Amino acid sequence: MRVYQANRRKISRNILRVLSELKFKARGVTAMDDPIAFVTFALLILLTPGPTNTLLAVAGASQGLRASIVLVPAEVLGYAISILCITLLLGTFVEYPFVTIAIRFFAALYLFSVATYLWRIPSDKHFERRSITFSSIFITTILNPKGVLFSLVVMPQNSGVWLEYFLALMVLIMIASISWIVTSSLMHTRLSVPIVRRAGAAVISLFAAVLIVAPFI
């Protein structure tokens, strides 16, 4: 038993060391300490389609700009909590891999439930106004894999400027989410709401499937 525990601790230390090296290498390549590189890479991630962006696009196209703009704080708050938790609990995730696996499956199940909700939601004015809620954006963002990229790659190594970069990232998240909503809201009167929702449900289901399958590929 003592030999097993010693080997386990040794393996854990090696994993932490390798992860740290990979983290530093990734940051070295992307030069995240440089403000221009930081903004560029962050915007590339934020403007790439994902679960949260899909929901925001569906909200803008089906509910309109005025009803959807209130969802922006939900994404900002969700990413803030996600990044802080991943940063603080990184060691736990590495030492206990099953925690990461459990989170992935929980996230996939939640995304499947969101997709099912979007697919089956009634097509009437009452539900149209509240089909995408603050809580759905908030929870989806917390479970969004992009939070890992922001925590391990985008945020700078220098702890002295970490808070400034974190606040800047929150501003970029706000800008990106507004962009998704405004762009999709321009099609609010041109597209069939049920089609928009079901298209969003299909995309979110795809992201959920990737979360489950990716570790085994």
C-alpha positions, 0 to 999 in steps of 0.5 A, a space after each residue: 500500500 505504501 509503495 502504491 501511494 508513493 508511486 501515485 504521488 510520484 505520478 501526480 507530481 510528474 503530471 503537474 510538471 508536464 502540464 506546467 511545462 505545456 502551459 508555459 510553452 503554450 503561453 510562450 508560443 502565443 505570447 499572452 503576456 503581450 496585450 495585442 496577442 492577448 486581445 487577438 487570441 481572446 477574440 478569436 476564441 470568443 467569436 468562434 461558435 460554441 454552446 454559449 454563442 449558439 444560445 445567444 444567436 438563437 436568442 437574438 434571432 428568435 427574441 430580438 435585440 431588446 429581449 436578448 441584450 439582458 443575457 450579456 451579464 450572464 455570459 460575463 459572470 459565467 466565464 468569470 466564475 469558470 476561469 477563477 474556479 479552474 485557476 484555483 482548482 487546477 491541481 485537483 483536476 490533475 490529481 483526480 482525473 475522474 473529476 474532469 471526466 465527471 464534469 465533461 459528462 455533466 456538461 454534456 448532459 446539461 447541453 443535451 437537455 438545453 438542446 431538447 428544450 429548444 427543439 420542443 419549445 412551443 411556438 407561441 408568443 408567450 414562450 418566444 419572449 423567454 425561450 433563452 433565459 439568464 440561467 441557461 446562458 449562465 450555466 452553459 457558460 460555466 460548463 463551456 470548455 472555452 473556460 479551460 482555454 482562457 484559464 490555461 493559455 490566454 491568461 498571462 503568467 505574470 501574476 502582477 498583471 493577472 487582475 488587469 488582464 482578467 478585467 480586460 477579458 471580461 470587457 472582451 467577453 461583453 463585446 463579443 456577446 453583444 456582437 453575437 446578439 446584434 448580428 443574429 437579431 438583424 435576422 429576427 424578422 426574416 427567419 422562422 423562429 422554430 427553424 432557428 431554435 431547432 438549428 440551435 438545438 442541433 448545433 448544441 447537441 453536436 457540442 455535447 456529443 463532442 464532449 463525450 466522445 473527445 476523450 476516447 478519440 
